Amino acid sequence: MTGDPVASLLDQLRAEHPGWRIDAHPLGLGLWTAEHRSEDGRSVHYVVCHTGAELAARLEVIERHPD
């Protein structure tokens, strides 16, 4: 595999879920995070996972079933 797999998955997730702020390994932690805020800022959804694959799966389910 060429390139950085973490960066590649991060770019892919950001492209697939543009309404979310997605980070890998914030503060050097081995976590993946995603944050979504409503336009008025009154609602915040935050997802934390151990792997990028887990985060991808959770975001897919969240966006498929938003309620």
C-alpha positions in Angstrom: 0.0 0.0 0.0 1.4 3.4 -0.9 0.8 6.6 1.1 -0.5 7.1 4.6 -3.5 4.8 5.2 -4.8 7.0 8.1 -4.7 10.1 5.9 -6.4 8.3 3.0 -9.2 7.1 5.2 -9.6 10.5 6.8 -9.8 12.2 3.4 -12.4 9.6 2.3 -14.6 10.0 5.5 -14.5 13.8 5.1 -15.5 13.6 1.5 -18.4 11.1 2.3 -19.6 13.1 5.3 -19.1 16.8 4.6 -21.4 17.9 7.4 -19.1 16.4 10.0 -15.8 17.6 11.4 -13.7 14.4 11.4 -10.3 14.0 13.1 -7.9 11.0 13.6 -5.8 10.7 16.7 -6.6 14.1 18.2 -4.1 15.2 20.9 -2.1 12.1 20.0 -4.8 9.8 21.3 -5.5 6.6 19.4 -9.1 7.7 18.7 -11.2 8.8 15.7 -13.8 11.6 16.3 -16.6 13.2 14.4 -18.6 16.3 15.4 -21.8 17.6 13.8 -23.4 20.9 14.9 -26.8 22.1 13.8 -26.8 25.4 11.9 -28.1 27.3 14.9 -25.5 25.7 17.1 -28.1 24.4 19.6 -27.5 20.7 18.8 -24.2 18.9 18.9 -23.6 15.2 18.0 -20.2 13.8 18.9 -18.9 10.3 18.0 -15.7 8.7 19.3 -14.3 5.4 18.1 -11.1 3.4 18.3 -10.7 2.9 14.6 -11.5 4.7 11.4 -13.4 1.7 10.1 -15.6 1.8 13.2 -16.2 5.5 12.8 -17.1 5.0 9.1 -19.7 2.4 10.1 -21.2 4.5 12.8 -21.5 7.6 10.6 -23.1 5.5 7.9 -25.8 4.3 10.3 -26.3 7.8 11.8 -26.9 9.4 8.4 -29.1 6.5 7.2 -31.3 6.9 10.4 -31.0 10.5 11.6 -33.8 10.3 14.1 
